[in-house]
Amino acid sequence: MLDKDYERLRTLALKKAEYAHSSDNDEILKKWHDLSVGKRGTPTVRLLCSNFVNEMIYPYMQCQEETARKLEFDLLFSMSGRELFNDDTPVTDTFEVSLRMSASPFGTAPDITQAEGENAKGFHINPVINDLKDDFDKLLNGSFSVDFDGTKKYIDVANEIFGDILPAKMVMGSLTGALTNPIVHLMGMENYYCSMYDYSDELHKAMDMATKIYENLYDYLENNKLLLPTQDTCPLCQESFCFNSELPIDVAIKTTDCWGFLESQETTAVSPQTFGEFVFPYQDRLVKRFGLLSYGCCERVDAIFPDYLSKWKNLRKLSVSPFNDEKLVGEYLRDTNIVYYSKPRAEYLTIEGPLDEPAICDYFKTIAENASGCILEVAQREAGTLFRDPGRGKRYVELAKDTINRYWKP
């Protein structure tokens, strides 16, 4: 490794350790621990830069060698919320590396065309399955993989470079079970929706097939003793954390000792009854394998909560995107042990020009009022640009925090 890369990584490790041992971090951790025991303390507010790393991470990278750049990115990303935006992202005094695992529920790769442009996030699905009945054999041979050795090798490299400053350790994020996303990426939305009517039997077979892949993955993790506790700052899908007071702290024997995450954005436009027929039974099989559940991405959950999501007694975090009747979801979650995981609209941050501060405050006042009486966690996701101005994000977070603290009531 180049000497310059080595020194750069050690400098960043020192910076992260300083953040971790600061009094500000202690206060942030207290907020998260309050959430973990169901205490309605001060809500957490974060701005997540995952959609604009081209503006906030890559320009600050200095390393040259490939592995060094990966380590540098991970270090910068882990500190970005605190360093750039002064938000409520907790910082650890370790370098956490998630166990690498993946699942491909179906045996055919999708054909996706990405939109062009620096901040373009869209994509187009080129269907490889046009008729589910005729093309059903393209779904066969799904698989999963767990790369323990590759994960351990990366940890060893990190420890060789800066382990004396920031010890590297293996962690496990929440277990996942994406069902509708993989099949829509193969069919496109129109084919998928039409198949609910035209080929309902085949669609049920496909959903069962995908569910079995994840069940086999969970069995593999259990049988090979690869499960790790999902606690504290371990990553929970949708860029949250695994803070809780219910799951084992030191060891995970069964998947029921762990957090899980599910969502079904692709069925947000179908009726609750259709969701109940084609999605819920398969998700329910996976939910039974989890200790705790975080649910949802950008879909509507208000319509399916009463008859379906509310049946899961291990549900502890519910994504509340702007596509929901947020006031209604607040009524569902008020005085429960389920976190109201608010994902605010992004346009107040990403519309070009000076921030409209009064409008931002009015918006977060509404969020605070809708979620009063709920355990509230706020994460600004889906922002595509900050116009290369971290100060813009910092001010946005400040306005959001101040407004929520003023209007949210426990």
C-alpha positions, 0 to 999 in steps of 0.5 A: 500500500502507498505510504500516502494511502496508509497515512490518510487512512490512519488520519481518518481513523483517528478522526472517527475515534474522536467523534466516537468519544465526544460528548456530542456522540454521547448525547446522540447515543442516549437518544437512540437508546431511548428509542430502543426501550420505547421511551419517547425522548428527543427524536433523532434527525438525520440527513443521509448522503447515500444518493449524492456521494458523488458530491459529498464523498468522492470529491474528498477521497485521496487514496489511490490503491483500490482497497485503500479507496474502499476503506477510505470511502467506508470511513468517510461515509460513516462520519458524513452525517456528523461531520457534514451535517451535524445530524444524529448519526451515531459514530462508533469507536470501531470499524464495522464491516458487515458480513457479505451475503446476498440472495438472488430469488430467481435464476435470470439476471434483469436487464436494466438501463440506467438514466444518464446524467450526474444526478440521474437516479432513474432507470428503465426495466427491459423485460426479460419475462414478457409472458409469465406462463411461457417464460416461467423457466427463466425464474428457476435456479435462484441462489444465495451466497455468504462470503465469510472469508472475503469479509474476514480478509477485508477486516484483517486488512483494516486492522493491519492499517489502523486497528490500533486506533479503530479496531475492525470487527464483523457485524451483521445487518438486518436479514432481508427478503425482497420478493416483489422487487426482483420479479418486477425487475425481470417483468416490468410493472405492467407485466407484473400487474397483469400477471396477477389477473392472467397468471395468478397460479404462476405468480403464486409459484414464483413468490413461493420459489423466492420465499424458499430461497430466503428460508434456505439462506436463513437455514444456512446461516443458522446451521453454519453458526454464521449469525451475529447479534443485530444490536445498537449501530449494526445496520438496519435496512433503509439506513437505520440502526438495530438499537433495541432492548429485546434481542440477544446482545452477545450471541445469535443462535436462530434468525429469531434472535435477529432483526429482519427487513421487508418491503413491497414498494411495487405493490403500492398501487394494488388494493389491500386485498390484492396485497393480502393475496399475492404478497402477505402470505409469503412475507408472513413466512419470513416474518416468522423467522425474524426476532424484530421487523422493520417494514417499508420503503417508499410505498404506502403502508397506511392502507395495508396496516390495519388488516395486514402489517398490524398482525405482526407482533414483532413489527418495531419500525415502520417506514412512513414516506410522503405517499402515505396519509401520515396523520393516519399512520400516526394514529395507528402508531401512537402509544405503541412500541413501533417506531414512526420512521419518517422519510420527509419529502426531498424537494425542500432540500433539492429545489435549486436556489436558497432554502425556503426556510419558512416552508421547511419549518412548516413542513416539519411542524406537520411531521411533528404534529402527525407523529406526536405520541409516537416513537419518532425517528426522522431520516431525510432520504431520497435527496439527489443533490445538495448542489455540492454545498454541505452547509445547505444540508447542515442548515436543513438539519438544524431547521428540522431539529429545531422545529421537531423539538418545538412541536413534537409531543411525547 
